[in-house]
Amino acid sequence: MDSLDVIAEQIRKELIAKDEAREKMLPLCRDSIRYSSTAIRAVHRQEFGEAEKQIESAREVLTEAEKAVEQYRELANTGAVRDAQKELAEANITLALVTGKKLPGLGDLGVDAAGYLNGLGEAVGEIRRYLLDAMRKGDLSRGEELLSVMDDIYSILVTMDFPDALTGGLRRTTDMVRGVLEKTRSDLTLVIQQKALEIKIENFKKVKKR
């Protein structure tokens, strides 16, 4: 059974190499996600230069993670890598939408279709948060514009009718986007109506004083 021992040793060496690659990849993916999350927080603080720096760090670390497992296709397609790609896409898209810049494409970000689409969907939630912060400050200047962008994103996502195995669970993300969109539409409509009412009351007071 010498041949079986040789085969077993070859398998053992391959699994050790894969395990080492996986152990190297996992913390890098976590670091990339952390940088992307920090970038999104910077966007909400309107620290756009800092957001760009964090996004660059996220991309660099994710590239290291991808290189660590590039010889092992099954590891390159794991949830850790996909999550890091999704978070990177979300950070880039959120920054672009808030700053009014052109949306980056797949090639610009170096992520796969599933990561991009889910990141696009998650960015809708961040735009809602950005809008709510602005509304609390009484700023409605970009309300209609960003709501329209959210609507456009949802309209695109619902057309991606492919199995979840290909899209990374996009149906769940799309359902979330629909809920966020409707809540945001309702919130914005209410605030606009309240603002209009306040203006009418103020004008009525001015007329009454004359």
C-alpha positions as CSV (number, residue, x, y, z in Angstrom):
1,M,0.0,0.0,0.0
2,D,3.0,2.2,-0.5
3,S,1.2,4.0,-3.4
4,L,-1.7,4.9,-1.1
5,D,0.7,6.4,1.4
6,V,2.2,8.5,-1.3
7,I,-1.2,9.7,-2.5
8,A,-2.3,10.5,1.0
9,E,0.9,12.6,1.6
10,Q,0.3,14.5,-1.7
11,I,-3.3,15.2,-0.6
12,R,-2.1,16.3,2.9
13,K,0.4,18.7,1.4
14,E,-2.3,20.2,-0.9
15,L,-4.7,20.7,2.0
16,I,-2.0,22.2,4.1
17,A,-1.2,24.7,1.4
18,K,-4.9,25.5,0.9
19,D,-5.4,26.0,4.7
20,E,-2.4,28.3,4.8
21,A,-3.8,30.3,1.9
22,R,-7.2,30.5,3.6
23,E,-5.7,31.6,6.9
24,K,-3.9,34.3,5.1
25,M,-6.9,35.4,3.1
26,L,-9.5,35.6,6.0
27,P,-7.9,38.4,8.1
28,L,-7.2,40.4,4.9
29,C,-10.8,40.2,3.9
30,R,-11.9,41.4,7.4
31,D,-9.4,44.3,7.2
32,S,-10.8,45.2,3.7
33,I,-14.3,45.2,5.1
34,R,-13.2,47.4,8.0
35,Y,-11.6,49.9,5.7
36,S,-14.7,50.0,3.5
37,S,-17.0,50.5,6.5
38,T,-14.7,53.3,7.8
39,A,-15.0,54.9,4.3
40,I,-18.8,54.9,4.4
41,R,-18.7,56.5,7.9
42,A,-16.4,59.2,6.5
43,V,-18.8,59.9,3.6
44,H,-21.6,60.5,6.2
45,R,-19.4,63.0,7.9
46,Q,-18.7,64.5,4.5
47,E,-15.0,63.8,4.9
48,F,-14.7,62.7,1.3
49,G,-10.9,62.8,1.1
50,E,-10.7,60.5,4.1
51,A,-13.3,58.2,2.5
52,E,-11.1,57.9,-0.7
53,K,-8.1,57.0,1.4
54,Q,-10.0,54.3,3.2
55,I,-11.3,52.9,0.0
56,E,-7.8,52.8,-1.5
57,S,-6.7,50.8,1.6
58,A,-9.6,48.5,1.3
59,R,-8.8,47.8,-2.4
60,E,-5.1,47.2,-1.6
61,V,-5.8,44.7,1.2
62,L,-8.5,42.9,-0.9
63,T,-6.0,42.5,-3.7
64,E,-3.6,40.8,-1.3
65,A,-6.4,38.5,-0.1
66,E,-7.3,37.6,-3.7
67,K,-3.6,36.9,-4.6
68,A,-3.3,34.7,-1.5
69,V,-6.0,32.3,-2.9
70,E,-5.6,32.8,-6.6
71,Q,-4.4,29.2,-7.1
72,Y,-7.5,27.9,-5.4
73,R,-10.7,28.7,-7.2
74,E,-13.0,27.4,-4.4
75,L,-11.3,29.7,-1.9
76,A,-11.4,32.7,-4.3
77,N,-15.2,32.3,-4.5
78,T,-15.9,32.0,-0.7
79,G,-18.2,34.2,1.3
80,A,-15.3,36.2,2.8
81,V,-14.0,37.4,-0.5
82,R,-17.5,38.1,-1.8
83,D,-18.4,40.1,1.3
84,A,-15.2,42.1,1.0
85,Q,-16.0,42.8,-2.7
86,K,-19.6,43.8,-1.8
87,E,-18.4,46.2,0.9
88,L,-15.8,47.8,-1.4
89,A,-18.5,48.3,-4.1
90,E,-20.9,49.8,-1.6
91,A,-18.3,52.2,-0.3
92,N,-17.3,53.4,-3.8
93,I,-20.9,53.7,-5.0
94,T,-22.0,55.5,-1.9
95,L,-19.2,58.0,-2.3
96,A,-20.0,58.5,-6.0
97,L,-23.7,59.1,-5.3
98,V,-23.2,61.5,-2.5
99,T,-20.6,63.5,-4.3
100,G,-22.5,63.5,-7.6
101,K,-19.7,61.7,-9.5
102,K,-19.9,59.1,-12.2
103,L,-20.7,55.6,-10.9
104,P,-17.7,53.3,-11.0
105,G,-18.1,50.2,-13.1
106,L,-17.1,46.6,-12.6
107,G,-13.7,47.1,-14.2
108,D,-13.0,50.2,-12.1
109,L,-13.6,48.3,-8.8
110,G,-12.2,44.9,-9.8
111,V,-15.2,43.1,-8.3
112,D,-17.5,40.4,-9.8
113,A,-21.1,41.0,-10.8
114,A,-22.6,39.6,-7.6
115,G,-20.4,41.8,-5.4
116,Y,-21.2,44.9,-7.5
117,L,-25.0,44.3,-7.6
118,N,-25.2,43.6,-3.9
119,G,-23.0,46.6,-3.1
120,L,-25.2,48.7,-5.3
121,G,-28.3,47.6,-3.3
122,E,-26.6,48.1,0.0
123,A,-25.6,51.7,-1.1
124,V,-29.3,52.5,-1.2
125,G,-29.5,52.0,2.5
126,E,-26.6,54.4,3.0
127,I,-28.2,57.0,0.8
128,R,-31.4,56.8,2.9
129,R,-29.3,57.4,6.0
130,Y,-27.6,60.4,4.3
131,L,-31.0,61.8,3.3
132,L,-32.4,61.4,6.8
133,D,-29.4,63.2,8.2
134,A,-29.9,66.0,5.7
135,M,-33.7,66.2,6.4
136,R,-33.1,66.5,10.2
137,K,-30.9,69.5,9.4
138,G,-33.7,71.0,7.3
139,D,-31.8,70.4,4.0
140,L,-34.1,69.1,1.3
141,S,-32.0,70.3,-1.6
142,R,-31.0,66.9,-2.9
143,G,-34.0,64.9,-1.7
144,E,-35.8,64.4,-5.0
145,E,-32.5,63.8,-6.8
146,L,-31.3,61.1,-4.5
147,L,-34.7,59.5,-4.2
148,S,-34.7,59.3,-8.0
149,V,-31.3,57.6,-8.0
150,M,-32.6,55.1,-5.4
151,D,-35.6,54.4,-7.7
152,D,-33.3,53.9,-10.7
153,I,-31.1,51.4,-8.7
154,Y,-34.2,49.4,-7.7
155,S,-35.5,49.4,-11.3
156,I,-32.1,47.8,-12.4
157,L,-31.9,45.3,-9.6
158,V,-35.4,43.8,-10.2
159,T,-34.3,43.0,-13.8
160,M,-31.5,40.8,-12.6
161,D,-33.6,37.7,-12.4
162,F,-31.0,35.0,-12.1
163,P,-30.4,32.2,-9.6
164,D,-29.0,33.3,-6.2
165,A,-26.0,31.0,-6.8
166,L,-25.0,33.5,-9.5
167,T,-26.0,36.7,-7.8
168,G,-25.0,36.1,-4.3
169,G,-28.5,36.3,-2.8
170,L,-29.5,39.4,-4.8
171,R,-33.2,38.8,-4.3
172,R,-32.9,39.4,-0.6
173,T,-31.0,42.6,-1.3
174,T,-33.6,43.7,-3.8
175,D,-36.4,43.1,-1.3
176,M,-34.5,45.3,1.2
177,V,-34.1,48.0,-1.4
178,R,-37.8,48.0,-2.1
179,G,-38.6,48.5,1.5
180,V,-36.0,51.2,2.0
181,L,-37.2,53.1,-1.1
182,E,-40.8,53.1,0.0
183,K,-39.9,54.3,3.5
184,T,-37.7,57.0,2.2
185,R,-40.3,58.1,-0.3
186,S,-42.9,58.3,2.5
187,D,-40.5,60.2,4.8
188,L,-39.4,62.7,2.2
189,T,-43.0,63.3,1.1
190,L,-44.1,64.0,4.7
191,V,-41.2,66.4,5.3
192,I,-41.9,68.3,2.0
193,Q,-45.6,68.6,2.9
194,Q,-44.7,69.9,6.4
195,K,-42.3,72.4,4.9
196,A,-44.9,73.6,2.5
197,L,-47.4,73.9,5.4
198,E,-44.9,75.9,7.4
199,I,-44.3,78.3,4.5
200,K,-48.1,78.8,4.1
201,I,-48.5,79.5,7.8
202,E,-45.6,82.0,7.7
203,N,-47.0,83.7,4.7
204,F,-50.4,83.9,6.3
205,K,-48.9,85.5,9.4
206,K,-47.2,88.1,7.3
207,V,-50.4,89.0,5.4
208,K,-52.3,89.2,8.7
209,K,-49.8,91.7,10.1
210,R,-50.3,94.1,7.2
